[in-house]
Amino acid sequence: MTTSLPDPNRFLRPMQGAALILGAALFAASTFFWLPTGTYGAASGTVIVLALVFMTYGLLGLLEDMRERLPLYSSIVGLVLVYGAFGGAAFGVRGLYDELFHFSRQASTAAVETFPLAADLLFYWPGPLFPLSLLAIGIGLARSRTSPLWAALLLCAAGVAFPFSRVPRVGWVAHVVDAAILLAFAYLGYRRLQPQRRLVAA
């Protein structure tokens, strides 16, 4: 005889699902707050930091789903994700100070390069790791079969296209990439919002 018990993750999974959706929505919204120069400012920087908090929380849940089949892979990607999100948040905070002190993009870059090692550790090394982690999570989802293949491939495509929208700050490209991220995250988040139950022997 079996008995249906509530999923012990009944609160965690929905929170992570909601975080995926909210984080991707905030991330997409942040692009609309870019300064006319195409750089982050106080508003866009703040929104991007909040977005990365929610996105990271949700993405860690996706990594946990694939841990049983890909234990080493998911553990490494989790570390890469956290460092990459930290780097993205650092760029957001930098945007606040750039607007506060009226720095152009060139002046901001020159200022942080006064401390080259610190700039590398805070900005330039972790910066590429967030889109790389999106690609890696997409690959992991496909390999572990913990999500539909189309959602995994869409996440991979967003990770590959991400640098082409943020590095040159091309607005329309950024919106397209944001839409791809939002679509993938919305679907993956919706799946985590669905209740799950497990069967145990009575």
ABEGO torsion letter per residue (X at the ends): XBBBBBBAAAAAAAAAAAAAAAAAAAAAAAAAABBAAGBBBAAAAAAAAAAAAAAAAAAAAAAAAAAAABAAAAAAAAAAAAAAAAAAAAAAAAAAAAAAAGBBAAAAAAAAAABAAAAAAAAAAAAAAAAAAAAAAAAAAAAAGABBAAAAAAAAAAAAAAAAAAAAGBAAAAAAAAAAAAAAAAAAAAAAABBBBBBBBX
